[in-house]
Amino acid sequence: MNLGHVLVFGGTGMLQEATGWIAKYAEHTIAFGRNKQRLSRLQGEYGEHGLEVRALDYTDNERLKQEISHSYVRHGSINMVVAWIHGTAPRAIPTIMKQVSELQENKQWTFVIIKSSGNLDRIITPVKSTERNCIIKEVQLGFIYNENTSRWLTHEEISRGTIQAIKGNKNKTIVGTLTPWNQRP
Ligand SMILES: NC(=O)c1ccc[n+]([C@@H]2O[C@H](COP(=O)([O-])OP(=O)(O)OC[C@H]3O[C@@H](n4cnc5c(N)ncnc54)[C@H](OP(=O)(O)O)[C@@H]3O)[C@@H](O)[C@H]2O)c1
């Protein structure tokens, strides 16, 4: 498997195992984040697989666009973007979608969007692709429910679900369950 050139946003915390897996199977991976300690720890762990880390606050839309262009200029067309973006940056997903698509109009790419929120509607309402060369795969994070008790997903389950979504062909992967929603922890 060769994932090509991959950008990861929000992959330095709970999702770091998935970021490491991506780095192993990609030609070049760039993980973005604000926290320098987290970035350098990740680089130390997966740098041998060609992982590069870059400091970025993705609420800064102009910097976000610049970083994407910079990645494209240095490493060529982008095959996949994996993004777990907080609600603090509502413009980040559309900005990434537009910027990557416009930089490489004739190249199809995959946008893996991880969604978790206290709001079920936000999780299940599909993100629409506004660009013809962008294929969206959504990862909807739920919870684990066994009739008596419920708990949130572990880091490992979140990473495993994301890896499964990347490897598969489905446009939607639910990790855990979203029902019954009122039984969430
Ligand atoms: N459904 C479930 O089972 C489940 C389980 C666990 C968590 N969650 C939910 O998942 C959400 C994420 O939790 P968390 O924040 O603690 O996760 P985290 O994985 O520890 O951190 C969030 C990731 O996003 C990055 N990030 C956040 N804001 C950023 C910004 N402005 N610019 C660039 N990167 C940014 C962080 O990098 P930096 O640290 O470098 O900023 C980090 O990589 C929460 O809402 C939580 O409730 C759900």
The ligand as an ORCA input file, in Angstrom:
! r2SCAN-3c Opt
* xyz 0 1
  N     -16.582      9.817     20.803
  C     -15.646      9.467     21.638
  O     -15.603      8.347     22.129
  C     -14.595     10.458     22.010
  C     -13.469     10.023     22.718
  C     -12.508     10.945     23.055
  C     -12.664     12.282     22.723
  N     -13.779     12.675     22.059
  C     -13.950     14.095     21.710
  O     -12.970     14.422     20.779
  C     -12.652     15.807     20.871
  C     -11.131     16.011     20.826
  O     -10.559     15.965     22.103
  P      -9.124     16.577     22.436
  O      -9.034     17.980     21.955
  O      -8.822     16.319     23.863
  O      -8.216     15.683     21.471
  P      -6.656     15.601     21.224
  O      -6.475     14.574     20.196
  O      -5.907     15.459     22.507
  O      -6.261     17.034     20.642
  C      -6.822     17.556     19.517
  C      -5.914     17.501     18.273
  O      -6.294     18.600     17.457
  C      -5.209     19.537     17.401
  N      -5.753     20.884     17.456
  C      -6.757     21.348     18.229
  N      -6.969     22.652     17.983
  C      -6.068     23.014     17.033
  C      -5.800     24.235     16.353
  N      -6.493     25.359     16.597
  N      -4.828     24.247     15.429
  C      -4.112     23.131     15.159
  N      -4.317     21.932     15.763
  C      -5.299     21.889     16.697
  C      -4.323     19.213     18.577
  O      -3.021     19.698     18.347
  P      -2.340     20.730     19.405
  O      -2.410     20.076     20.736
  O      -0.953     20.875     18.896
  O      -3.131     21.974     19.322
  C      -4.430     17.690     18.558
  O      -3.668     17.142     17.525
  C     -13.300     16.312     22.131
  O     -14.443     17.044     21.733
  C     -13.692     15.034     22.867
  O     -14.864     15.191     23.641
  C     -14.740     11.793     21.698
*
